[in-house]
Amino acid sequence: MAAIYRRGYLIVGVDQTTPLLSYRDPVTGRVDGFNVAIARQVAKAIFGDENAIKPVAITSAQRKSAIESHPAATW
């Protein structure tokens, strides 16, 4: 947590192709959806800024290996 707090933002792995959960809005280019909304609220609670997130596109199949191979302090 200390390393994440020092970094100043959360790195959030999101699938960009799941409508309503996490998707890239074709009009704005912004990643949106329920998963992103949750991440924004967590960032707001930690940093006081809901925009303190960095969405990283990954597929559902990549999630487990992404977590295992990238400890939070090194992201």
RONUSE-113288 format. One record per residue: y, z, x of N, C-alpha, C in turn; residue number from 1. Coordinates in Angstrom, 1 decimal. Example, Ala and Ser with C-alpha at 12.3 -4.5 7.8 and 13.67 -1.06 7.14 Angstrom:
2
{{-5.7 7.8 13.2} {-4.5 7.8 12.3} {-3.3 7.8 13.2} 1} {{-2.2 7.1 12.8} {-1.1 7.1 13.7} {0.0 7.9 12.9} 2} 
***
This chain:
75
{{-1.2 0.0 0.8} {0.0 0.0 0.0} {1.3 0.0 0.9} 1} {{1.2 0.7 2.0} {2.4 0.8 2.8} {2.8 -0.6 3.3} 2} {{1.8 -1.4 3.8} {2.0 -2.7 4.3} {2.5 -3.6 3.2} 3} {{2.0 -3.5 2.0} {2.5 -4.3 0.9} {3.9 -4.0 0.6} 4} {{4.2 -2.7 0.5} {5.6 -2.3 0.2} {6.5 -2.7 1.3} 5} {{6.2 -2.7 2.6} {7.0 -3.1 3.6} {7.3 -4.7 3.5} 6} {{6.2 -5.4 3.1} {6.3 -6.8 3.0} {7.4 -7.2 1.9} 7} {{7.4 -6.4 0.8} {8.4 -6.5 -0.2} {8.0 -7.4 -1.4} 8} {{6.8 -7.9 -1.4} {6.3 -8.7 -2.6} {4.8 -8.7 -2.6} 9} {{4.3 -9.0 -3.8} {2.9 -9.1 -4.1} {2.4 -10.6 -3.9} 10} {{1.3 -10.8 -3.3} {0.7 -12.1 -3.2} {-0.4 -12.1 -4.3} 11} {{-0.3 -13.1 -5.2} {-1.1 -13.1 -6.4} {-1.9 -14.4 -6.5} 12} {{-3.2 -14.3 -6.4} {-4.0 -15.5 -6.5} {-4.2 -15.9 -7.9} 13} {{-3.8 -17.1 -8.3} {-3.8 -17.6 -9.7} {-4.5 -18.9 -9.8} 14} {{-5.2 -19.1 -10.8} {-5.7 -20.5 -11.2} {-4.6 -21.1 -12.0} 15} {{-4.3 -22.4 -11.6} {-3.1 -23.0 -12.2} {-3.5 -23.9 -13.4} 16} {{-4.8 -23.8 -13.8} {-5.3 -24.7 -14.9} {-5.8 -24.0 -16.1} 17} {{-5.5 -22.7 -16.3} {-6.0 -22.0 -17.5} {-4.9 -21.7 -18.4} 18} {{-4.7 -22.6 -19.4} {-3.6 -22.4 -20.4} {-3.6 -21.0 -20.9} 19} {{-2.4 -20.4 -21.0} {-2.1 -19.1 -21.5} {-2.4 -18.0 -20.5} 20} {{-3.4 -18.1 -19.6} {-3.7 -17.1 -18.7} {-3.0 -17.3 -17.4} 21} {{-3.1 -18.4 -16.8} {-2.3 -18.8 -15.6} {-2.3 -20.3 -15.4} 22} {{-1.1 -20.9 -15.4} {-1.0 -22.3 -15.4} {0.4 -22.7 -14.8} 23} {{0.4 -23.8 -14.2} {1.7 -24.3 -13.7} {2.4 -25.1 -14.9} 24} {{3.6 -24.6 -15.3} {4.3 -25.3 -16.4} {4.8 -26.6 -15.9} 25} {{4.4 -27.7 -16.5} {4.8 -29.0 -16.1} {6.3 -29.3 -16.2} 26} {{7.0 -28.6 -17.1} {8.4 -28.8 -17.2} {9.2 -28.0 -16.1} 27} {{8.9 -26.8 -15.9} {9.6 -25.9 -15.0} {9.0 -25.9 -13.6} 28} {{7.7 -26.2 -13.5} {7.0 -26.1 -12.2} {6.7 -24.7 -11.8} 29} {{7.0 -23.8 -12.7} {6.8 -22.3 -12.5} {5.4 -22.0 -12.9} 30} {{4.7 -21.1 -12.2} {3.4 -20.6 -12.6} {3.7 -19.5 -13.7} 31} {{3.0 -19.7 -14.8} {3.2 -18.7 -15.9} {1.9 -18.3 -16.5} 32} {{2.0 -17.5 -17.5} {0.8 -17.1 -18.3} {0.6 -15.6 -18.2} 33} {{-0.4 -15.1 -18.9} {-0.7 -13.7 -19.1} {-0.9 -13.0 -17.7} 34} {{-1.8 -13.6 -16.9} {-2.1 -13.0 -15.6} {-0.8 -12.9 -14.7} 35} {{0.1 -13.9 -14.8} {1.3 -13.8 -14.0} {2.2 -12.8 -14.6} 36} {{2.2 -12.6 -15.9} {3.1 -11.6 -16.6} {2.7 -10.2 -16.1} 37} {{1.4 -10.0 -16.0} {0.9 -8.7 -15.6} {1.3 -8.5 -14.1} 38} {{1.2 -9.5 -13.3} {1.6 -9.4 -11.9} {3.1 -9.1 -11.8} 39} {{3.9 -9.7 -12.6} {5.3 -9.4 -12.6} {5.6 -8.0 -13.0} 40} {{4.9 -7.4 -13.9} {5.1 -6.0 -14.3} {4.7 -5.1 -13.2} 41} {{3.6 -5.4 -12.5} {3.2 -4.6 -11.4} {4.3 -4.6 -10.3} 42} {{4.8 -5.8 -10.0} {5.8 -6.0 -9.0} {7.1 -5.2 -9.4} 43} {{7.4 -5.2 -10.7} {8.6 -4.5 -11.1} {8.4 -3.0 -10.9} 44} {{7.2 -2.5 -11.2} {6.9 -1.1 -11.0} {6.9 -0.7 -9.6} 45} {{6.5 -1.5 -8.7} {6.4 -1.2 -7.3} {7.8 -1.4 -6.6} 46} {{8.4 -2.6 -6.8} {9.6 -3.0 -6.1} {10.9 -2.9 -6.9} 47} {{10.7 -2.7 -8.2} {11.9 -2.8 -9.1} {12.4 -4.2 -9.3} 48} {{11.5 -5.2 -9.0} {11.9 -6.6 -9.2} {10.7 -7.4 -9.7} 49} {{10.7 -7.9 -10.9} {9.6 -8.6 -11.4} {9.3 -9.9 -10.7} 50} {{10.3 -10.4 -10.0} {10.2 -11.7 -9.2} {9.6 -11.5 -7.8} 51} {{9.2 -10.3 -7.5} {8.7 -10.0 -6.2} {7.2 -10.3 -6.1} 52} {{6.9 -11.5 -6.5} {5.5 -12.0 -6.4} {5.5 -13.4 -5.7} 53} {{4.4 -13.7 -5.1} {4.2 -15.0 -4.5} {2.9 -15.5 -5.1} 54} {{2.9 -16.4 -6.1} {1.7 -16.9 -6.6} {1.0 -17.9 -5.6} 55} {{-0.3 -17.7 -5.4} {-1.0 -18.6 -4.5} {-2.1 -19.3 -5.4} 56} {{-2.2 -20.6 -5.4} {-3.1 -21.3 -6.2} {-4.5 -21.2 -5.6} 57} {{-5.5 -20.6 -6.4} {-6.9 -20.6 -6.0} {-7.7 -20.9 -7.2} 58} {{-8.9 -21.4 -7.0} {-9.8 -21.6 -8.2} {-10.5 -20.3 -8.5} 59} {{-11.1 -20.3 -9.7} {-11.9 -19.1 -10.1} {-13.0 -18.8 -9.1} 60} {{-13.6 -19.9 -8.6} {-14.7 -19.8 -7.7} {-14.3 -19.2 -6.3} 61} {{-13.0 -19.3 -6.0} {-12.5 -18.9 -4.7} {-12.0 -17.4 -4.7} 62} {{-11.9 -16.8 -5.8} {-11.3 -15.5 -5.9} {-12.1 -14.4 -5.1} 63} {{-13.4 -14.3 -5.3} {-14.1 -13.3 -4.6} {-14.0 -13.4 -3.1} 64} {{-14.2 -14.6 -2.5} {-14.1 -14.8 -1.1} {-12.7 -14.6 -0.6} 65} {{-11.7 -15.0 -1.4} {-10.3 -14.7 -1.0} {-10.0 -13.2 -0.8} 66} {{-10.5 -12.4 -1.7} {-10.3 -11.0 -1.6} {-11.1 -10.4 -0.4} 67} {{-12.3 -10.9 -0.3} {-13.1 -10.3 0.8} {-12.6 -10.7 2.2} 68} {{-12.1 -11.9 2.3} {-11.7 -12.4 3.6} {-10.2 -12.2 4.0} 69} {{-9.4 -11.7 3.0} {-8.0 -11.4 3.3} {-7.6 -10.0 2.8} 70} {{-7.8 -9.0 3.6} {-7.4 -7.7 3.2} {-5.9 -7.7 2.8} 71} {{-5.5 -7.0 1.9} {-4.1 -7.0 1.3} {-3.1 -6.8 2.4} 72} {{-3.3 -6.0 3.4} {-2.3 -5.8 4.5} {-2.0 -7.1 5.3} 73} {{-3.0 -8.1 5.3} {-2.7 -9.3 6.1} {-2.2 -10.4 5.3} 74} {{-2.2 -10.3 4.0} {-1.7 -11.5 3.2} {-0.3 -11.7 3.3} 75} 
***
